[in-house]
């Protein structure tokens, strides 16, 4: 998961602000993808783990790193515990890690794919 975050940050740092549109003309640009990934991690995924983390400004890299650290630490704290605690309505830690990693990597790959020049250009 943390390696996925590192990859995502590297891809985003090297991507142009305006990304090539998809085959039907749609798709988000770089900053919208970053805003989506960070928002989902902190507003949805973190809450599935019982955390309430503030959403940092798009350009506040330190706040984003602190929120990700809090999320990773919360997952580490559950290591070896019951994957389905009594009364839990959230996600088991293993599922949360897989889901977060998949989501961030999916958008890193999308950003890479759409950063390339269009075929025939």
Buried (B, 14 or more C-beta within 10 A) or exposed (E): BBEBBEBBBEBBEEBEEEBBEEEEEEBBBBBEBBBEBBBBBBEEBBEBBEBEBEBBEEEEEEBBEBBBEBBBEBBEEBEEEEEEEEEEEBBBBEEBBEBBBEBBBEBBEBBBEBBEEEEEE
